[in-house]
């Protein structure tokens, strides 16, 4: 079975301490690791997650502590919807196989990933002001905007472009 490890920032780690597990020896060979932080909109907890390899970002909105035992399903469903929104085609079953089981791990202090997350926060804060309330925020649109910005660490490619390449390579390798 595949395992996808999501490392948490200290801020998120304090919020979900009981759901943190030991780092698995086997990691996701295709997607690699992810790093997540928390932000709030109208007192609702939202996560911003970045893929370390592709710099692809994913927003999980209104995550409750009681739902963390279903984090694999929540992540995979939202990831699939965001990929579809970004024009990246993959069958849900194939994506579920690719992601495998989500493991929430304590922080690994990855400066590059944390920098990517921190760079997005001013944009998210601006969107919160522009749209007003949680119910008005178009999370998929915001997420697509973040994944459609060229990234210097990717030689000025778009994160959604690099993620598309990774997913296509996985799908072709399976066939």
HELIX and SHEET records of a PDB file:
HELIX    1   1 UNK A   10  UNK A   15  1                                   6    
HELIX    2   2 UNK A   17  UNK A   19  5                                   3    
HELIX    3   3 UNK A   65  UNK A   70  5                                   6    
HELIX    4   4 UNK A   71  UNK A   85  1                                  15    
HELIX    5   5 UNK A   92  UNK A   99  1                                   8    
HELIX    6   6 UNK A  111  UNK A  131  1                                  21    
HELIX    7   7 UNK A  134  UNK A  136  5                                   3    
HELIX    8   8 UNK A  139  UNK A  147  1                                   9    
HELIX    9   9 UNK A  152  UNK A  154  5                                   3    
HELIX   10  10 UNK A  159  UNK A  174  1                                  16    
SHEET    1   A 5 UNK A  57  UNK A  60  0                                        
SHEET    2   A 5 UNK A  44  UNK A  51 -1                                        
SHEET    3   A 5 UNK A  34  UNK A  41 -1                                        
SHEET    4   A 5 UNK A   3  UNK A   8  1                                        
SHEET    5   A 5 UNK A 101  UNK A 105  1                                        
SHEET    1   B 2 UNK A 150  UNK A 151  0                                        
SHEET    2   B 2 UNK A 157  UNK A 158 -1                                        
END                                                                             
